[in-house]
Amino acid sequence: MAQKMDLKRDFSSEFQFLASRSGGPGGQNVNKVNTKVELRFNIQFSQLLSDNEKQLILSKLSNKINAEGELIIVAQSERSQIKNKEKVVERFYLWLAKALHVPQKRVKTNPTRQSVEKRLSDKKMASLKKQDRKQFPGL
């Protein structure tokens, strides 16, 4: 059974941001300003996630989670800290949505009588076409 998880919750109160010097574009600005932004979100201590959701996130995003149980997302592609912060938050919600998505179970169906008959008649036509190509039929 597929569950639809609502992501209309505001996790911003549980975010912890760290800024440091970036290695990205920016010329001399790179050497002076902390534009690289790192978002840390502790999954275990989150008040907005249920236990089931926490387990899903821990299993699906395990390569992005450190030993303390923090989800770490980094952005340094932009020249300003504000834009990198926006990118990190956007990426957080995107990853959270992917991690909490439970795929819908496929319902197995049988082919219809008409589709079976069409497939068989197409096979028969292809067989006849190949028979006609033979130089000496029956040999």
N, CA, C and O atoms as a DFTB+ gen file, in Angstrom:
556 C
 N C O
     1  1       0.847      -1.175       0.000
     2  2       0.000       0.000       0.000
     3  2       0.893       1.239       0.000
     4  3       1.775       1.366       0.850
     5  1       0.676       2.142      -0.932
     6  2       1.492       3.345      -1.028
     7  2       0.964       4.406      -0.072
     8  3      -0.236       4.674      -0.011
     9  1       1.886       4.998       0.666
    10  2       1.516       6.059       1.574
    11  2       1.999       7.366       0.992
    12  3       3.105       7.436       0.454
    13  1       1.203       8.383       1.089
    14  2       1.610       9.693       0.599
    15  2       2.073      10.496       1.804
    16  3       1.288      10.807       2.699
    17  1       3.358      10.825       1.813
    18  2       3.928      11.594       2.907
    19  2       3.810      13.080       2.559
    20  3       4.183      13.495       1.462
    21  1       3.288      13.882       3.500
    22  2       3.187      15.301       3.210
    23  2       4.482      15.991       3.626
    24  3       4.990      15.786       4.729
    25  1       5.002      16.811       2.720
    26  2       6.234      17.540       3.003
    27  2       5.947      19.026       3.162
    28  3       6.795      19.862       2.850
    29  1       4.766      19.351       3.640
    30  2       4.396      20.736       3.842
    31  2       4.817      21.198       5.244
    32  3       4.362      22.230       5.736
    33  1       5.676      20.424       5.857
    34  2       6.179      20.783       7.181
    35  2       7.393      21.697       7.037
    36  3       8.148      21.595       6.070
    37  1       7.570      22.582       8.000
    38  2       8.702      23.510       7.980
    39  2       9.783      22.986       8.925
    40  3       9.637      23.038      10.147
    41  1      10.868      22.483       8.338
    42  2      11.958      21.923       9.118
    43  2      13.015      22.968       9.470
    44  3      14.011      22.638      10.114
    45  1      12.817      24.217       9.060
    46  2      13.861      25.239       9.213
    47  2      14.301      25.431      10.663
    48  3      15.449      25.800      10.906
    49  1      13.429      25.193      11.615
    50  2      13.821      25.346      13.028
    51  2      14.797      24.250      13.463
    52  3      15.488      24.400      14.470
    53  1      14.857      23.153      12.711
    54  2      15.742      22.042      13.063
    55  2      17.033      22.028      12.235
    56  3      17.879      21.152      12.417
    57  1      17.180      23.001      11.326
    58  2      18.390      23.087      10.511
    59  2      19.521      23.702      11.312
    60  3      19.306      24.556      12.171
    61  1      20.723      23.253      11.015
    62  2      21.922      23.879      11.554
    63  2      22.811      24.177      10.352
    64  3      23.191      23.273       9.609
    65  1      23.140      25.457      10.170
    66  2      23.944      25.872       9.025
    67  2      25.366      26.190       9.472
    68  3      25.584      26.796      10.522
    69  1      26.322      25.773       8.660
    70  2      27.724      26.122       8.869
    71  2      28.222      26.736       7.564
    72  3      27.914      26.241       6.479
    73  1      28.998      27.823       7.677
    74  2      29.552      28.463       6.485
    75  2      31.074      28.411       6.563
    76  3      31.667      28.574       7.628
    77  1      31.686      28.179       5.406
    78  2      33.144      28.156       5.335
    79  2      33.576      28.661       3.971
    80  3      32.744      28.956       3.114
    81  1      34.873      28.756       3.778
    82  2      35.382      29.261       2.507
    83  2      35.174      28.228       1.410
    84  3      35.412      27.034       1.590
    85  1      34.727      28.728       0.280
    86  2      34.396      27.867      -0.848
    87  2      35.571      27.733      -1.795
    88  3      36.463      28.580      -1.832
    89  1      35.553      26.652      -2.560
    90  2      36.567      26.461      -3.583
    91  2      36.031      26.770      -4.959
    92  3      36.732      26.580      -5.953
    93  1      34.799      27.243      -5.037
    94  2      34.149      27.480      -6.311
    95  2      34.526      28.804      -6.943
    96  3      35.520      29.413      -6.547
    97  1      33.750      29.265      -7.925
    98  2      34.050      30.510      -8.628
    99  2      33.891      31.711      -7.706
   100  3      33.153      31.661      -6.722
   101  1      34.594      32.794      -8.038
   102  2      34.436      34.000      -7.235
   103  2      35.678      34.855      -7.176
   104  3      35.644      35.937      -6.589
   105  1      36.776      34.410      -7.761
   106  2      37.995      35.209      -7.775
   107  2      38.514      35.479      -6.382
   108  3      38.588      34.567      -5.559
   109  1      38.878      36.731      -6.106
   110  2      39.406      37.088      -4.786
   111  2      38.346      36.925      -3.708
   112  3      38.665      36.716      -2.537
   113  1      37.092      37.021      -4.107
   114  2      35.985      36.867      -3.160
   115  2      36.070      35.537      -2.423
   116  3      35.719      35.455      -1.246
   117  1      36.533      34.495      -3.109
   118  2      36.625      33.155      -2.531
   119  2      37.552      33.145      -1.325
   120  3      37.303      32.443      -0.346
   121  1      38.619      33.927      -1.403
   122  2      39.602      33.934      -0.330
   123  2      39.162      34.738       0.887
   124  3      39.752      34.608       1.960
   125  1      38.129      35.570       0.731
   126  2      37.741      36.466       1.820
   127  2      36.405      36.125       2.474
   128  3      36.212      36.390       3.661
   129  1      35.484      35.540       1.714
   130  2      34.104      35.394       2.191
   131  2      33.735      33.919       2.331
   132  3      34.115      33.090       1.504
   133  1      32.998      33.611       3.377
   134  2      32.524      32.243       3.611
   135  2      31.246      32.013       2.817
   136  3      30.154      32.326       3.291
   137  1      31.378      31.469       1.614
   138  2      30.203      31.260       0.774
   139  2      29.742      29.814       0.746
   140  3      28.597      29.545       0.385
   141  1      30.594      28.889       1.113
   142  2      30.206      27.469       1.141
   143  2      29.260      27.254       2.325
   144  3      29.561      27.653       3.450
   145  1      28.116      26.619       2.060
   146  2      27.121      26.396       3.111
   147  2      26.919      24.902       3.303
   148  3      26.775      24.145       2.343
   149  1      26.914      24.501       4.556
   150  2      26.696      23.101       4.932
   151  2      25.470      23.044       5.825
   152  3      25.414      23.701       6.865
   153  1      24.492      22.257       5.411
   154  2      23.280      22.085       6.215
   155  2      23.396      20.776       6.973
   156  3      23.699      19.736       6.389
   157  1      23.157      20.828       8.270
   158  2      23.158      19.625       9.103
   159  2      21.767      19.469       9.706
   160  3      21.214      20.406      10.283
   161  1      21.219      18.278       9.562
   162  2      19.877      17.986      10.071
   163  2      19.946      16.673      10.831
   164  3      20.202      15.622      10.244
   165  1      19.717      16.732      12.139
   166  2      19.783      15.530      12.958
   167  2      18.454      14.793      12.870
   168  3      17.428      15.274      13.351
   169  1      18.489      13.644      12.263
   170  2      17.271      12.865      12.011
   171  2      16.698      12.298      13.305
   172  3      15.485      12.328      13.511
   173  1      17.560      11.785      14.173
   174  2      17.105      11.135      15.413
   175  2      16.351      12.100      16.324
   176  3      15.385      11.703      16.976
   177  1      16.782      13.371      16.378
   178  2      16.183      14.339      17.296
   179  2      15.091      15.184      16.665
   180  3      14.598      16.124      17.289
   181  1      14.708      14.867      15.448
   182  2      13.676      15.644      14.766
   183  2      12.315      15.426      15.419
   184  3      11.899      14.294      15.666
   185  1      11.638      16.526      15.690
   186  2      10.304      16.475      16.292
   187  2       9.208      16.318      15.234
   188  3       8.088      15.916      15.548
   189  1       9.538      16.637      13.983
   190  2       8.534      16.650      12.915
   191  2       8.423      15.336      12.151
   192  3       7.496      15.159      11.360
   193  1       9.347      14.420      12.374
   194  2       9.327      13.139      11.667
   195  2       8.832      12.022      12.578
   196  3       9.162      11.981      13.763
   197  1       8.038      11.120      12.012
   198  2       7.597       9.951      12.782
   199  2       8.726       8.915      12.795
   200  3       9.687       9.034      12.036
   201  1       8.610       7.909      13.649
   202  2       9.640       6.862      13.732
   203  2       9.776       6.119      12.407
   204  3      10.884       5.785      11.987
   205  1       8.653       5.862      11.755
   206  2       8.660       5.183      10.459
   207  2       9.410       6.006       9.417
   208  3      10.218       5.472       8.658
   209  1       9.136       7.311       9.385
   210  2       9.810       8.198       8.439
   211  2      11.306       8.268       8.722
   212  3      12.113       8.297       7.792
   213  1      11.677       8.295       9.990
   214  2      13.095       8.334      10.361
   215  2      13.816       7.086       9.865
   216  3      14.934       7.178       9.358
   217  1      13.190       5.926      10.006
   218  2      13.807       4.676       9.545
   219  2      13.975       4.678       8.025
   220  3      15.008       4.251       7.511
   221  1      12.958       5.161       7.312
   222  2      13.041       5.249       5.843
   223  2      14.205       6.140       5.418
   224  3      14.982       5.780       4.533
   225  1      14.317       7.296       6.049
   226  2      15.381       8.238       5.699
   227  2      16.739       7.638       6.027
   228  3      17.663       7.731       5.219
   229  1      16.878       7.027       7.195
   230  2      18.161       6.444       7.593
   231  2      18.599       5.341       6.636
   232  3      19.789       5.201       6.352
   233  1      17.652       4.564       6.142
   234  2      18.026       3.473       5.231
   235  2      18.317       3.977       3.819
   236  3      19.266       3.514       3.186
   237  1      17.515       4.919       3.313
   238  2      17.678       5.355       1.928
   239  2      18.779       6.400       1.728
   240  3      19.365       6.481       0.649
   241  1      19.060       7.193       2.752
   242  2      20.082       8.233       2.626
   243  2      21.298       7.937       3.502
   244  3      21.959       8.858       3.981
   245  1      21.588       6.669       3.709
   246  2      22.664       6.283       4.632
   247  2      24.028       6.825       4.229
   248  3      24.859       7.099       5.094
   249  1      24.277       6.988       2.918
   250  2      25.580       7.497       2.481
   251  2      25.733       9.001       2.721
   252  3      26.841       9.526       2.606
   253  1      24.660       9.697       3.047
   254  2      24.707      11.133       3.313
   255  2      24.627      11.435       4.814
   256  3      24.621      12.599       5.215
   257  1      24.568      10.386       5.641
   258  2      24.386      10.560       7.076
   259  2      25.667      10.163       7.800
   260  3      26.244       9.110       7.529
   261  1      26.110      11.029       8.735
   262  2      27.344      10.732       9.471
   263  2      27.066       9.854      10.697
   264  3      25.931       9.432      10.915
   265  1      28.089       9.585      11.485
   266  2      27.973       8.684      12.645
   267  2      27.040       9.242      13.723
   268  3      26.459       8.475      14.491
   269  1      26.891      10.565      13.787
   270  2      26.006      11.180      14.796
   271  2      24.546      11.195      14.352
   272  3      23.685      11.686      15.083
   273  1      24.260      10.668      13.176
   274  2      22.888      10.621      12.670
   275  2      22.456      11.922      12.014
   276  3      21.261      12.209      11.935
   277  1      23.415      12.711      11.542
   278  2      23.097      13.978      10.894
   279  2      23.145      13.825       9.378
   280  3      24.092      13.270       8.822
   281  1      22.117      14.323       8.734
   282  2      22.088      14.401       7.279
   283  2      22.859      15.655       6.896
   284  3      22.529      16.753       7.345
   285  1      23.885      15.494       6.067
   286  2      24.745      16.622       5.705
   287  2      24.618      16.902       4.210
   288  3      24.810      16.019       3.375
   289  1      24.288      18.159       3.894
   290  2      24.158      18.598       2.506
   291  2      25.013      19.847       2.333
   292  3      24.935      20.775       3.139
   293  1      25.832      19.870       1.279
   294  2      26.757      20.978       1.050
   295  2      26.494      21.612      -0.312
   296  3      26.209      20.922      -1.291
   297  1      26.598      22.957      -0.357
   298  2      26.506      23.676      -1.623
   299  2      27.576      24.756      -1.640
   300  3      27.741      25.496      -0.670
   301  1      28.310      24.843      -2.761
   302  2      29.334      25.872      -2.895
   303  2      29.449      26.395      -4.319
   304  3      30.431      27.049      -4.669
   305  1      28.438      26.104      -5.142
   306  2      28.524      26.467      -6.557
   307  2      28.243      27.943      -6.816
   308  3      28.704      28.491      -7.817
   309  1      27.501      28.588      -5.938
   310  2      27.154      29.999      -6.148
   311  2      28.178      30.914      -5.473
   312  3      28.956      30.480      -4.623
   313  1      28.162      32.191      -5.870
   314  2      29.124      33.149      -5.322
   315  2      28.653      33.791      -4.035
   316  3      29.443      34.436      -3.346
   317  1      27.375      33.632      -3.692
   318  2      26.885      34.231      -2.448
   319  2      26.397      33.154      -1.496
   320  3      25.903      32.102      -1.902
   321  1      26.554      33.454      -0.222
   322  2      26.150      32.511       0.820
   323  2      24.631      32.307       0.815
   324  3      24.149      31.201       1.060
   325  1      23.896      33.356       0.541
   326  2      22.430      33.270       0.551
   327  2      21.931      32.304      -0.521
   328  3      21.053      31.480      -0.265
   329  1      22.499      32.412      -1.726
   330  2      22.077      31.517      -2.819
   331  2      22.452      30.074      -2.513
   332  3      21.680      29.158      -2.796
   333  1      23.631      29.865      -1.938
   334  2      24.039      28.512      -1.556
   335  2      23.131      27.962      -0.462
   336  3      22.825      26.769      -0.441
   337  1      22.705      28.827       0.438
   338  2      21.791      28.411       1.509
   339  2      20.448      27.979       0.916
   340  3      19.877      26.967       1.325
   341  1      19.953      28.748      -0.043
   342  2      18.695      28.394      -0.710
   343  2      18.826      27.063      -1.442
   344  3      17.912      26.238      -1.414
   345  1      19.964      26.859      -2.096
   346  2      20.206      25.610      -2.819
   347  2      20.219      24.411      -1.881
   348  3      19.661      23.358      -2.192
   349  1      20.860      24.584      -0.733
   350  2      20.968      23.502       0.251
   351  2      19.581      23.136       0.788
   352  3      19.259      21.955       0.917
   353  1      18.776      24.125       1.095
   354  2      17.431      23.872       1.626
   355  2      16.570      23.200       0.563
   356  3      15.822      22.270       0.864
   357  1      16.674      23.667      -0.679
   358  2      15.924      23.069      -1.787
   359  2      16.319      21.606      -1.973
   360  3      15.462      20.742      -2.159
   361  1      17.608      21.340      -1.921
   362  2      18.118      19.972      -2.069
   363  2      17.653      19.078      -0.915
   364  3      17.350      17.901      -1.112
   365  1      17.599      19.658       0.302
   366  2      17.134      18.898       1.468
   367  2      15.713      18.395       1.255
   368  3      15.430      17.215       1.463
   369  1      14.815      19.295       0.837
   370  2      13.417      18.900       0.635
   371  2      13.279      17.907      -0.523
   372  3      12.427      17.018      -0.485
   373  1      14.115      18.060      -1.547
   374  2      14.088      17.129      -2.668
   375  2      14.500      15.726      -2.219
   376  3      13.833      14.744      -2.544
   377  1      15.599      15.640      -1.471
   378  2      16.072      14.339      -0.984
   379  2      15.094      13.724       0.004
   380  3      14.887      12.510       0.001
   381  1      14.490      14.555       0.853
   382  2      13.519      14.057       1.821
   383  2      12.308      13.472       1.097
   384  3      11.800      12.419       1.482
   385  1      11.847      14.154       0.051
   386  2      10.702      13.660      -0.724
   387  2      11.029      12.331      -1.380
   388  3      10.201      11.420      -1.386
   389  1      12.254      12.212      -1.943
   390  2      12.648      10.952      -2.573
   391  2      12.774       9.834      -1.557
   392  3      12.386       8.698      -1.832
   393  1      13.310      10.142      -0.387
   394  2      13.512       9.115       0.638
   395  2      12.184       8.634       1.219
   396  3      12.048       7.461       1.565
   397  1      11.218       9.523       1.325
   398  2       9.932       9.156       1.936
   399  2       8.934       8.606       0.924
   400  3       7.840       8.185       1.298
   401  1       9.303       8.608      -0.351
   402  2       8.407       8.078      -1.389
   403  2       8.389       6.552      -1.323
   404  3       9.428       5.901      -1.427
   405  1       7.196       5.996      -1.148
   406  2       7.020       4.549      -1.160
   407  2       6.346       4.193      -2.475
   408  3       5.212       4.606      -2.715
   409  1       7.035       3.421      -3.348
   410  2       6.450       3.123      -4.654
   411  2       5.174       2.294      -4.535
   412  3       5.037       1.459      -3.641
   413  1       4.255       2.542      -5.447
   414  2       2.989       1.837      -5.455
   415  2       3.203       0.419      -5.980
   416  3       3.942       0.210      -6.941
   417  1       2.552      -0.548      -5.341
   418  2       2.672      -1.939      -5.768
   419  2       2.005      -2.128      -7.118
   420  3       0.921      -1.601      -7.368
   421  1       2.665      -2.889      -7.988
   422  2       2.113      -3.176      -9.309
   423  2       1.056      -4.257      -9.186
   424  3       1.270      -5.280      -8.536
   425  1      -0.070      -4.025      -9.807
   426  2      -1.143      -5.012      -9.805
   427  2      -0.989      -5.857     -11.064
   428  3      -1.047      -5.338     -12.179
   429  1      -0.794      -7.155     -10.881
   430  2      -0.599      -8.049     -12.011
   431  2      -1.922      -8.235     -12.751
   432  3      -2.962      -8.494     -12.146
   433  1      -1.857      -8.094     -14.084
   434  2      -3.060      -8.256     -14.894
   435  2      -2.815      -9.292     -15.978
   436  3      -1.673      -9.581     -16.335
   437  1      -3.900      -9.845     -16.493
   438  2      -3.810     -10.799     -17.597
   439  2      -4.102     -10.072     -18.899
   440  3      -4.894      -9.130     -18.921
   441  1      -3.459     -10.508     -19.999
   442  2      -3.752      -9.856     -21.281
   443  2      -5.193     -10.134     -21.712
   444  3      -5.758     -11.177     -21.382
   445  1      -5.778      -9.195     -22.448
   446  2      -7.152      -9.382     -22.911
   447  2      -7.170     -10.395     -24.051
   448  3      -6.149     -10.649     -24.691
   449  1      -8.334     -10.963     -24.291
   450  2      -8.479     -11.954     -25.360
   451  2      -8.120     -11.323     -26.710
   452  3      -7.461     -11.949     -27.541
   453  1      -8.557     -10.086     -26.917
   454  2      -8.288      -9.402     -28.186
   455  2      -6.777      -9.206     -28.387
   456  3      -6.278      -9.396     -29.496
   457  1      -6.046      -8.830     -27.329
   458  2      -4.608      -8.609     -27.485
   459  2      -3.880      -9.921     -27.767
   460  3      -2.915      -9.937     -28.532
   461  1      -4.324     -11.010     -27.166
   462  2      -3.715     -12.322     -27.426
   463  2      -3.960     -12.722     -28.877
   464  3      -3.048     -13.181     -29.566
   465  1      -5.213     -12.544     -29.342
   466  2      -5.536     -12.893     -30.723
   467  2      -4.745     -12.043     -31.710
   468  3      -4.282     -12.555     -32.729
   469  1      -4.584     -10.759     -31.424
   470  2      -3.822      -9.874     -32.303
   471  2      -2.353     -10.303     -32.350
   472  3      -1.752     -10.338     -33.423
   473  1      -1.781     -10.626     -31.202
   474  2      -0.381     -11.061     -31.159
   475  2      -0.184     -12.329     -31.977
   476  3       0.782     -12.438     -32.731
   477  1      -1.098     -13.290     -31.831
   478  2      -0.988     -14.549     -32.572
   479  2      -1.171     -14.337     -34.074
   480  3      -0.476     -14.953     -34.881
   481  1      -2.103     -13.468     -34.444
   482  2      -2.313     -13.229     -35.883
   483  2      -1.104     -12.495     -36.475
   484  3      -0.731     -12.757     -37.619
   485  1      -0.492     -11.590     -35.724
   486  2       0.714     -10.909     -36.195
   487  2       1.858     -11.903     -36.377
   488  3       2.628     -11.807     -37.332
   489  1       1.963     -12.862     -35.450
   490  2       3.003     -13.890     -35.573
   491  2       2.769     -14.743     -36.812
   492  3       3.710     -15.095     -37.524
   493  1       1.504     -15.071     -37.062
   494  2       1.159     -15.893     -38.224
   495  2       1.494     -15.146     -39.517
   496  3       2.015     -15.740     -40.461
   497  1       1.193     -13.842     -39.560
   498  2       1.488     -13.033     -40.740
   499  2       2.997     -12.964     -40.978
   500  3       3.442     -13.069     -42.121
   501  1       3.778     -12.792     -39.932
   502  2       5.234     -12.734     -40.059
   503  2       5.771     -14.073     -40.546
   504  3       6.691     -14.123     -41.362
   505  1       5.188     -15.160     -40.038
   506  2       5.596     -16.503     -40.453
   507  2       5.315     -16.713     -41.946
   508  3       6.163     -17.230     -42.673
   509  1       4.121     -16.309     -42.399
   510  2       3.756     -16.447     -43.809
   511  2       4.663     -15.602     -44.705
   512  3       5.051     -16.033     -45.791
   513  1       4.995     -14.397     -44.241
   514  2       5.875     -13.508     -44.998
   515  2       7.238     -14.170     -45.198
   516  3       7.815     -14.100     -46.284
   517  1       7.747     -14.810     -44.151
   518  2       9.050     -15.473     -44.242
   519  2       8.967     -16.727     -45.118
   520  3       9.914     -17.056     -45.833
   521  1       7.822     -17.426     -45.056
   522  2       7.626     -18.600     -45.911
   523  2       7.674     -18.188     -47.386
   524  3       8.259     -18.889     -48.211
   525  1       7.063     -17.061     -47.708
   526  2       7.041     -16.571     -49.089
   527  2       8.420     -16.195     -49.590
   528  3       8.657     -16.204     -50.798
   529  1       9.334     -15.864     -48.696
   530  2      10.695     -15.463     -49.101
   531  2      11.564     -16.651     -49.506
   532  3      12.559     -16.485     -50.211
   533  1      11.187     -17.844     -49.060
   534  2      11.989     -19.018     -49.368
   535  2      11.967     -19.303     -50.869
   536  3      10.936     -19.134     -51.521
   537  1      13.108     -19.738     -51.418
   538  2      13.186     -20.014     -52.857
   539  2      12.459     -21.299     -53.212
   540  3      11.723     -21.369     -54.196
   541  1      12.679     -22.300     -52.398
   542  2      12.074     -23.587     -52.677
   543  2      11.235     -24.012     -51.483
   544  3      11.740     -24.683     -50.582
   545  1       9.991     -23.642     -51.461
   546  2       9.159     -24.000     -50.302
   547  2       8.985     -25.520     -50.212
   548  3       8.823     -26.209     -51.219
   549  1       9.022     -25.994     -49.029
   550  2       8.821     -27.426     -48.783
   551  2      10.079     -28.242     -48.753
   552  3      10.009     -29.429     -48.435
   553  1      11.225     -27.687     -49.061
   554  2      12.474     -28.435     -49.054
   555  2      13.198     -28.310     -47.763
   556  3      14.274     -28.886     -47.601
